[in-house]
Amino acid sequence: MLCVPPSIVASDAEGKPVFGRVGEDVGIAGVTEPRAYKEIVEDVKRHPNDWIAQRQFDALPLETHSGVRYPCLGIFTLDGRAVGVYGRIAAKPLIDHDAQDVAVLLIGA
């Protein structure tokens, strides 16, 4: 269904646009709204070179004053070198446009 590198088992992969941002159009079966997921799968079939597979993982949920939230840390890279960190948190196990930015503090950096 998705173009998946041999090292990633298709059932463990999510699809995302090559140049996507803030989780737009990420397709995760059972998490992405069914109609949107179907549209993503159809677009992958039409334009496979515009999509990549990413290994899916289970984020450990955090209990917050607003209820359960799922955190995400991401790394900014430049010429293959890590140059920064960002944090986001969401009410569902998908970090998308509904997720909130959160501060990332580095001790001793």
ChimeraX attribute file (.defattr): number of C-alpha atoms within 10 A of each C-alpha:
attribute: neighborCount
match mode: 1-to-1
recipient: residues
	/A:1	11
	/A:2	21
	/A:3	17
	/A:4	19
	/A:5	13
	/A:6	7
	/A:7	7
	/A:8	13
	/A:9	12
	/A:10	18
	/A:11	13
	/A:12	13
	/A:13	21
	/A:14	19
	/A:15	25
	/A:16	22
	/A:17	20
	/A:18	11
	/A:19	9
	/A:20	12
	/A:21	12
	/A:22	12
	/A:23	15
	/A:24	14
	/A:25	18
	/A:26	24
	/A:27	25
	/A:28	21
	/A:29	14
	/A:30	8
	/A:31	12
	/A:32	17
	/A:33	11
	/A:34	13
	/A:35	8
	/A:36	14
	/A:37	19
	/A:38	14
	/A:39	13
	/A:40	22
	/A:41	16
	/A:42	14
	/A:43	15
	/A:44	20
	/A:45	14
	/A:46	10
	/A:47	10
	/A:48	15
	/A:49	11
	/A:50	14
	/A:51	21
	/A:52	18
	/A:53	21
	/A:54	16
	/A:55	15
	/A:56	15
	/A:57	10
	/A:58	8
	/A:59	12
	/A:60	12
	/A:61	16
	/A:62	13
	/A:63	10
	/A:64	9
	/A:65	7
	/A:66	7
	/A:67	9
	/A:68	14
	/A:69	19
	/A:70	20
	/A:71	22
	/A:72	17
	/A:73	11
	/A:74	10
	/A:75	12
	/A:76	11
	/A:77	11
	/A:78	9
	/A:79	6
	/A:80	7
	/A:81	9
	/A:82	10
	/A:83	10
	/A:84	11
	/A:85	14
	/A:86	14
	/A:87	16
	/A:88	20
	/A:89	21
	/A:90	19
	/A:91	17
	/A:92	16
	/A:93	20
	/A:94	21
	/A:95	19
	/A:96	17
	/A:97	12
	/A:98	15
	/A:99	21
	/A:100	13
	/A:101	13
	/A:102	13
	/A:103	9
	/A:104	12
	/A:105	10
	/A:106	7
	/A:107	5
	/A:108	4
	/A:109	4
